[in-house]
Amino acid sequence: MYRKILFSLLMILPIAAFAQVGDHRNDLSVGANLGYSLSSVGFDPKVSQGMHGGITGGVSFRYVCEKYFNTICSVYGEINYNSMGWKQDILTGNDQRVVNSNGLTEEYSRTLNYVQIPVFAHLTWGREQSGWNFFAQAGPQIGFLLSESTSKNYDTPNLAKDGTGRSNTIIAQESMEAENKFDYGIAAGIGVEWSNRKLGHYLLEARYYYGLGNIYGSSKKDYFGKSNNSTITIKVSYLFDLIKTKR
């Protein structure tokens, strides 16, 4: 329940952040973004993991509504495709790689393909028209699971207790499909932007997403008490102006 309340409050963040009265703007920019994500899933009971790498990209929108002192205030949104998931770190108790019955080092990863929609309060400091500025943004994000796929090189995991098997024996997630297609959480990022009146806006950003929902059921009767997505993303974006009030 507390997660839903927090998410509801964050939904109004982009609007509440700009409730002040400053130097009015009415600028609209659109464009595209492309990046690379490193993701994992926070399982409880814990599943040992590395980071799952995947491509993300989509369309971007920005509406600049005012300049308040030295802060340029905007609402920034995206509609993205993101290839997320988890990659298991399969080790023995001696931190050696586990070998399966085929003589291969065990490897397992799950890819979760989402459409994601973040909406941010976007704050910028620096040159408004041409030159460099620094920005920070935060807000809610929702996602819809489109598809999932599994990659592994074994049929039966090696759980032997003689020292050759896995030190982390949690394997329920390997055979369970995602139960919750809807994902929601909070995201925040920082970055730099270079603007030019003729060429548009170029953004470089580092972003973190923390899921408040779970991909599996989390009731007392379910296996996992928690299974939330988290992602670190580096992305570049390009925006061009459709409406510009300050020349």
N, C-alpha and C positions, 0 to 999 in steps of 0.2 A: 504493500500500500504506500509506504513512504517513497518508494521509487516513482510511483505514478504521480504523487503530489509534487515531487521535485521536478519531474519532467514537465508537468503542467505549468509550474512557475517559470521554467526555462523557456517555454513556448512564447511567453509574452516578453522575454528579455529584449529582443530586437526592437520592439515598440516602446517599452518602458525606458530603454536607454536613451531615447531621443525625445523625451517629453519636455526637455528644456526649450526655451525660445532663443535662437541664435540668428546668425546671418543665413537667411533661407537659401536653399538650393533646390533645384528640380532637375537633377541630372540622371540620365538612364544610360547604362552601358550593358552590352551583351557580348558573349564570346565563348571560348572553349577552354578546357583544362585537361591536362594529362599528367599522370604521376605514377609512382611506384609505392605500394603498400607492404608493410611488414605486419603481419597479424598473428594473433593467438586467441585461444579460448580459455577463460578462467574457470576450470573445472573444480568442483568440490564433490567427491574426493579428487585430489590433485592428480593430474596427468602430466608427466614430464614432457616438456616441449622445447623445440627450437622455434624459430620464426618462419611463418609461411609467407613467401613472396608472391605478389601478384600485381597486375596492372589495373589502374583506375583511370577513368576519363569521362568527360561529359560536357555539358553546357553550363555556362555561368551567367549570372545576372547581378547587377549592382545598381541600387538606387541611392544617390546621394541626396540627403534631405536638408542638411544644414552644416554650417561651420560655426562651432561654438568655441570662442577664443582661438586657440591654435589647433583645435581638434576638428577634423573633418569627419562627420558622422554619416554612416551609410547602413543600409540593409543589404546584405550579400547572400545570395542563394545559389544552389547548384542542383542539377539532376545528373547523377553519375551512375555508371556501371563500375562495380568494384569486385575483384576476384579476391576473396578473403579465405579464412579457414585456419587450420592448424597443422603443424608438422611435428610428429612425435620424436622425442629424443630417447631412443631405445638403448639402454645401457644395463650392464650387469652391476652387481654390488661393488665390483672393483673398477667401475667406470670404464669398462671395456665394451665395445660394440657387441650386441647379441647376434649370434649366427643361427640361422634357421635350419630346418631339416634339409634344405637344398644346398647348404653350404654357403649361402649368401648372407651378407649383413642385413638384418631386418630393417626395413624402411616402411613407414606408413605416413600418409598425409591425406587430409580431406580438404577439398576446395568447395567453398560456398560462394556462389555468384549472386550478388545483390544489385538491385537498383536502390540508390540512396539519395535522400533529399535533405541536405542540411540547410538551415536558415540562421544566419549570424547577425549579431550586432558587430559592425565593422568600423573600427576607429583608426584613423590615419593621422600621422604627424609628419610634416615636411612640406615639400613643394606641391601645391595643388594643381598647377597647370603643366609645367614642364620641369623634369628633373626627378630626383629620388625622394622617396618617403618611406617611412617605416609604418607597419600596421599590425594590429592585434585584433582578433575576432573570436567570438564564442557564441554558442547557442545550441539549440536542440537539433537532433538528426533522427530521421526515421528511415527504415529500410525494408525492402520486400525481397524475400528469397526467391530467385528465379529457378535455380538448379543447383545440384551438388554432385560431386564425383569423388571417388576414392582411388588412391594409388598405393598399392602395397605389393611386396614380392614374396609373400608366404601365404599358405592356407591356414596353418595352425600356429599361433604365436608360441615361442619358446618360453615357458613359465617354469622350467626345471629349477628345483631348489638346491642343486649341487654346485651353484656358483656360475653356471653357464647361462642361466635363464635371466629374465628381466628382474631388476630390482623394484621397478614399479609395475605391479601386476594388474592395474586397472585397465580392463580391455573392453568394457561394455560399450564404450563410445565407438568402437571400431565396426560394430554391426548395427548401430542405431542410426536411422535416418533422422534428420532434423525435424522436430515436431512443431516448432513455432516458426511460421513463415514471416511473421512481422517482427521487426527489430526496432528498438528505439534506444536513445541514449543522448549523451552530451559530447560536444566536440569543441576544440579550441585550437587556435593556431597563431603563429607569428610569422612575419615575412617582410620582404622589401618589394617596392614597386618602382618601376621607371616609367614615366609618362612623357608623351610627346603629343602636341596638338594635332599633328598630321598622322602620326604612326600608331597612336593609341596607347594602351596601358599593358605593361608586361609585369607579371607578378611571380615571385618565387616564395614558396611557403613551406613551413614544417608544421604538421597538424597531428593532433592526437585525438582519438575517439575512444570513449569508454561506454560500453553497452550497459544499459540498465535492465534490459530484458534477457531472457535465456533462450538458447536454441532448443533445449530439452525441457520437459516438465520439471518443476522444482517443488512439488508437494511432498508430504512425508512418505507417500507411497512410491514416489519416483526414485530412480537410482541416484541421480545427481541433484544436490541441493542448489548448485549454481553452475551455469554454463554460458557465461556472457562473452560477447565479442570485445576485443580491443585491437586498435590499429594505430600504427605510426605511419604517416604518409608524407612523402616529399613530392610536391607538385609544382608545375609551372602553368600559368594561365595567361590568356590574351583576351583583352576587352577592347571594344571600339565603341565610341559614343554614338548613341542614337539621338539623345536630347542633351544639350549643353547650354546652361543658362548663364555661365560666366565665361567670357571670351578673353 
